[in-house]
């Protein structure tokens, strides 16, 4: 595989499992040194680090709670301290807690937690990265098509967070474009990760409506992230790439 990212340093938040792990491994295959963050399992994170270093690049895992803005921004500093630079930021860590707006006894803390992880934490990492990235950096945020289309029952809170971060990333693309730092988004569809577990009951219905009638693989979405991270995408910013089996068609 071509080493298009040789010598670059990447950070993938939530990189110990699912899409984050697939992305971290793909960036490493393309030559990047890769830091990952995790919040729960150090064992899973360490296993991914070993797989990354087996590809001949450096890697380290940092424990950081995306819901804490100080921890999220501090993560950027830790990466720069370890590697001396940051070229690629992949905001992958996310949280989805299903619940209808008229549920009796709905817990507002669930909404707060989703906004903390999916919006405030992402903003904190982007702001911190913008302070240390050299011109020509790449920022990629994983979002969802529910930001722009009618969602399924029980996804209103989650959709609100994804709509908010879409608006922010488009604004950030404007702010950072003069420095050659691109800010793009992936709107990921259903894929084989534990984030889809809360929606298991409606998965067959959704899949049946897709032009490509199956759930996606994390590795397929990771390809889109790696594309935006590459050296030949300097004229693409503020863009959204739908990788969703045609759900957005």
ABEGO torsion letter per residue (X at the ends): XBBAABGBBBBBBGAABEAAAAAAAAAAAAGBBBBBBBAABAAAAAAAAAAAAAAGBBBBBBBBBAABAAAAAAAAAAAAAAAGBBABBBBABBBBBBEBAABBGBBAAAAAAAAAAAAAAAAAAAAAAAAABBBGBBBBBBBBAAAABBBBBGAAAAAAAAAAAAAAAAAAAAAAAAAGBBBBBBBBBBBBBAAAAAAAAAAAAAAAABABBBBBBAAAAAAAAAAAABAAAAABBGBBBBBAGGAAX
